[in-house]
């Protein structure tokens, strides 16, 4: 019994001292959490959408905690917006510049009516897979595939397929401009643009680079590169038979005139409209 008891005591003593050594080493080399990261992560949405350009909310919180005032001003959580960024700035002891909210817009009007379906796909309903087999479901090689990859990619339920047009539509009340639709669309039809004062936005809802007659044949509302919009504002450029309206153009000032001057209806204006008689 004495031999057994001695063995137990020796092994117990060795275990005890080993535990003390491990505890000391763990405390000595422990990586302590930055409490600012913890505080910031607690107030983040936690959806890990990637709209901020980081791998997830924890990565974003870490970037904010390490940032100086200038660097923090360049970081932005699209889900939380300016209110959340101000809270983060308060934690860091900085002030930041308020950013204009953005929203996703679809630069295509190739609906079932404007660009009728000519090809059907069997198997998996995926825009990316279909785009590897054929250029489009209509005869416009730049148009929407209408298979809903963008709808599946949106974590906020801001996208749905319009049953009448066959095209995805953006719910302005739910879109947080995370950019998931921009990334997933094989035709690059989505763009993030400023929401605009009173919801005023103006843009060319077309990506067709074919020459005018061919583009119009394939879609009734295609941009034909007629240059008429460039006469209203010199910032607008036409390249590769396609007009592009920069997002910094005053939509409320030029939007309605641009939409009305477009002969095909390729230009979309979403703001309040003036009565022609009041001009």
MITORRO-817587 format. One record per residue: residue in one letter; x, y, z of N, C-alpha, C in turn. Coordinates in pm, whole numbers, plus 50000, padded with zeros to 5 digits. Layout:
aXYZXYZXYZ/...
***
This chain:
x500834987950000500005000050000500875012650000/x502005011650077502905023250082503475026249943/x503785015449870504355017149735503335023749642/x502065019249650500985024749566500755039349601/x500715042249732500465055949776501595065149732/x502825060249740503985068449697503885071449547/x503485061249469503355063149324502285073449290/x501175072649363500075082149338500525096349371/x501235097949483501695111149522502705116849423/x503615108249376504625112749279503965117149148/x503065108549097502385111848972501505124348987/x500875125249103500045137049130500875149649133/x502055148649198502945160149206503445164349069/x503805154448987504275157448851503165164348771/x501945158948783500805164848711500535179148754/x500645181248888500375194648942501375204748888/x502665201148893503705210348846503625212348694/x503235201848622503065203148476501935212848444/x500865211848524499725220948504500135235348532/x500945237548638501415250948669502255256648555/x503125248148499503975252548388503125256148265/x502145247648235501265250348121500475263248141/x500005265348263499245277448294500115289848276/x501345289048324502275300348312502565303548166/x502835292948089503135294747946501935300747874/x500725295647905499505300647841499285315547871/x499545319447998499375333448035500455342247972/x501655336747964502795344247911502625347347763/x502155337547688502075338947542500635340647492/x499705343547579498305345247538498145357447448/x497325355947345496995367047256495715373447309/x495855385147364494715391747426493855398747320/x492555397047333491615403347240491615418447260/x491595425347146491455439947150489985442647182/x489715449047294488335451347336487575460147238/x488305468147160487635476247059487045467346949/x487775456646914487275447146815485995440646867/x486035436746993484875430347055483675439747055/x483895452347096482805462047100482225464746963/x483105466146863482645469046727481875457246670/x482405445246693481755433246638480355431246698/x480175435346822478885433846888477795442246821/x478155453746765477145462446705477005460546554/x477845451946495477745449146352476555440046324/x476005440446203474815432346169475055417246180/x476295412846156476605398646169476165390046051/x475875396445936475395388645821476545383845731/x477745389445752478915385245674478655385645524/x478075396745478477695397845337478865401245246/x479915407245301481075410945219480925424345150/x479835431445176479625444345112480665454745149/x481325452845262482365462145308483705459345241/x483795448245167485045444545103485935435745188/x485445432045307486205423345397485605409245396/x486335399945457485905385945456484635383645536/x484375392045631483195390545716483175401345821/x482195400645911482045411046013483235411646109/x483785400146145484935400246237486135406846171/x486345403646044487455409645969487265424745958/x486025428945938485735443245928485965450246062/x485515443746171485715449446304487195450946336/x487985441046297489435441646318490055453046241/x489615454646114490135465446030489795479146089/x488595480546142488175493146204489015496146328/x489265485846409490015487646534491475491446508/x492005487146394493395490046361493555503046283/x492435508546235492495520146146492735533146220/x493435542246151493505555946202492295563546149/x492195576246179491005584046142490785584145991/x491855585845915491745586345768491345572845711/x491915562245765491605548845717490175544745751/x489725548445870488355545145911487345552045822/x487665563945774486765571545688486545564545554/x487455555545518487345548245392486595534845409/x486395530745533485665518245560484185521345571/x483355511745527481915514345531481135501345532/x480235500145629479335488545637478055492345564/x477795486045450476635489645369475325486145438/x475335476145524474105471945592473755481845703/x474725485545785474485494645897474415509145856/x475115512645747475075526245696475765536445785/x475415549045764476075560145834475865559645985/x474695555246029474415554646172475375545146242/x475565533346184476475523546243477915528546240/x478325534546129479695539346117479995550346219/x478985558246251479175568546353479405562146490/x478675551346519478855544246645480265538446654/x480745533046541482105527546538483135538646558/x482895549946493483805561346507483845566246652/x482715565846721482655569846862483505560446948/x483435547546917484245537846992485725540746972/x486075544546849487485547046816487925561146854/x486965569746885487315583446920487595592246800/x487005588746685487215596446563485905602546515/x486015611546419484835616446346485005612346201/x483885609246135483965604645996483015612745909/x483265612045779482415618945682481235610045646/x480045615845651478845608145616478835605245466/x478515593045432478525588845291477115588245235/x477015590645104475705590145038475295575545020/x474095571745062473635557845046473575553744899/x473855541144873473805536044736472785524744725/x472475521244602471495510744576471875503644446/x471485491244434471755483644312470715487044205/x471185489144083470275491343969470595480943862/x469565476943790469715467143683469845474443550/x470955472843483471165479743356470755470743238/x469495467043240468935458943132467415460043136/x466825461343020465375461343007464925450442910/x465785440342896465495429442802464435420042856/x463235425142871462125417342926461565407642824/x460595399842867459945390342776459285397642659/x458865410142684458205417842580459225424742488/x460285430242547461265437842468462275428942396/x462585417642455463555408242395463045394042420/x462085389542338461455376342359462465364942366/x462125355042449462985343242465463045335342335/x464265331942294464475323842174465095310242207/x465675309242326466345296942365465895292842506/x465675280042526465335274742658466455265742706/x466695265942837467735257542897467085246842983/x467605234942973467145224043059468255221143161/x467875214443269468855211543373468845222243480/x470005224843540470105234543648469795248543598/x468945255643672468605269343637469645278643696/x470665281643619471755289943666472225299043553/x472255312043581472715321643480474155318943440/x474995315943538476405313743508476625301343421/x475905290643452476035278543372475475280843231/x474335287443224473705290043094474575299043008/x475245308743071476085318142998477305311242936/x477675299642989478795292242931478375284142809/x477065281942797476545274042685476105282942569/x475425293842602474915303042500475045317342551/x475015326842458475205340842496474005346542569/x472805342142536471605347642599470415338842570/x469295341842640468045334742611467285341842500/x467535354742483466995362042368468125362942267/x468005371542169469085372942071470045384142108/x469805390742223470745400842272471855393942350/x473085394442303474175387342371474595393642502/x474055405342534474435412542656473325412542760/x472175406842726470995407742811470935397942927/x469955400343013469735392143132469365377843094/x469935368143167469635354043142468315349843206/x467825358043301466515356143365466375342943442/x467465338043497467405325343571467605327143722/x467815339543765467735342543907468945339943995/x470155339443941471325337944028471415349644127/x471055361544081471125373444167470135372444283/x468975366944256467955365444360468465356044470/x469095345144428469625335344524470785341244603/x471555350044540472745355544606472415366344709/x471255372644694470885383644784470445378144920/x471165381945026470865377145160469765385145229/x469315395645163468385404745229466995404545165/x466785395545070465475394545006465105406744926/x466115414044878465855426444804465645424244655/x465825412044610465665409044467464615398244446/x463845399944342462845389944304462645390644154/x462135379844096461885379743952460465384743927/x460365394943844459065400143806458415390343708/x457275384843744456635374543663456215379643525/x455935392543517455475398143390456645400643294/x457735406443346458865409843260459905398643251/x459955390143355460975379743359462305384743412/x462375397543445463625403543491463655404943643/x464845405043703464935407543847464585422043878/x463935424343990463605437844032464125440144173/x464555452544198465175456144326464155462844417/x464065457744539463215463844641464065474444712/x463755487144690464555498044746464565498144898/x463525493044959463425493045104464285482145168/x464705472445090465485461345144466935461045096/x467215467344983468575467044926469535474845015/x470655468545049471675475045132472965477545052/x472895475144921474035477444833475255469244875/x475035456644909476145447944950476995443744832/x476435444444711477215441144592477185426544551/x476415418244620476365403944587475835401844445/x474835409544406474265408144271475265412644165/x476055422744198477075427644106478095416644076/x478485409644182479505399244169478985386844097/x477745382944122477265370144072476765370643928/x476355382343880475785383243745476855381243638/x476715370943553477735368343451477755378943341/x476685386643329476605397143227476985410843282/x477275411543411477645424243477476575434943454/x475335431243479474205440143454473825448843575/x474335445343692474015453243810475125463443838/x474705474743888475655485343924475165491944052/x476095495644140475755502944262475865517844233/x474755524944254474735539344227474125546644347/x474445559344366473845567044475472325566944466/x471665565644581470205565744582469645578744527/x470335589644554469935602544501468905609544588/x468915622644584467955630644659466555628244604/x465625625444692464235622144654464185609944561/x465195601244573465215589044491465505591544345/x466105603244315466375606644174467665600044125/x467515591044031468665584543966468415584543816/x469485585443740469365584543595470525576243542/x470195566443460471225557443409470735550743281/x471675545443205471355538243082471125523643118/x469915518943103469575505043139469805496043018/x471045495542976471425487142862472935485142864/x473375473142825474805470342815475175465542675/x474265466942580474475461642444475455470442367/x476545464342321477575471642246477465469242095/x476385462942052476195461141909475845474441843/x476025475241712475665487441642474155489341648/x473735502041636472365506041660471285497241601/x471355494841471470305487241404470215473041457/x471355466841479471375453041529470885452541674/x471355462041755470945462541896469435464241907/x468885473241828467445475941831466645463941781/x467195456741687466515444741635466405434141743/x467445433141826467485422841930466725426842056/x466565440042076465825444942194465215458442160/x463945459942186463225472142149463735484542221/x464295482742339464735494342418466255495042434/x466965489642339468425489842345468975503742315/x470115506842376470825519242343471405517642202/x471215527942118471715527041980472885536641956/x473395542642063474555551442049474295563641964/x473105569341974472715580341886473355593741924/x473945594642042474645606542091473725617742139/x472425616242133471525627042173471695630942319/x471955621042404472125623842548473375632042575/x474405630642491475655638042512475465653042489/x474435656742415474165670942388473515677742509/x472935669742598472315675242718473345677242828/x474305668142836475375669342936476665663642878/x477705671642879478975667742816479725656842892/x479305654143018479965643443094479585629543042/x478485628842970478025615942917478865612142796/x479345599842794480185595142685479535583142616/x479795581942488479345570342411480575563042361/x480775551042408481895542642367481385528742331/x481945523042225481525509842178480005509442154/x479495519842093478075520842057477135521542177/x477685524342294476875524142416477105536742499/x476015542942541476095554942624476235550942771/x476975559242845477095557142989476945570543060/x476045571043158475805583143236476505581843370/x477505590143399478205589343528477245591943644/x477535585843758476655587043874476715600743940/x477735608943905477845622043968477075632943893/x476355629143789475525638943718474295642043804/x473885654543807472725658843884471465652843821/x470965642043882469825634843825468565643243825/x468355650943932467145659143939467145670043833/x468315674843798468415685643699468325680443556/x469005669243529469105664343391468305651643363/x467905644543469467315631343452466125630643359/x465135639043383463915638443302464205641843156/x465035651943133465375655942996466115644742924/x467005637942995467745626942934466825615442897/x465915612042988464995601042961464085604342842/x463665616842834462755620842727463435622042591/x464745625042593465445626642465465875613442404/x465905602642486466345589642436465265583742344/x465575581242217464565576642122464075562342145/x464845554442219464445540542240463915537742381/x464115547342473463685545042611464725537442692/x465975537842646467035530642716467465537642845/x467165550442857467565558142976466425558143078/x466775554343200465805553743310466015565543405/x464925572343439464955582943540463935579443646/x464365579443774463495574843882462975585943973/x463385598343949463005609144039461665615444007/x461315625744083460055633044058460105639843922/x458975639743854458915645343719458155658543716/x458665667543632458015680543617457005679843504/x455965687643518455005688943410455605697843301/x455545693343178456135700943068455615715143063/x454375717143101453775730443095454355739743202/x454985733643304455535741743414456975746043390/x457575740643283458985743643259459175757643201/
***
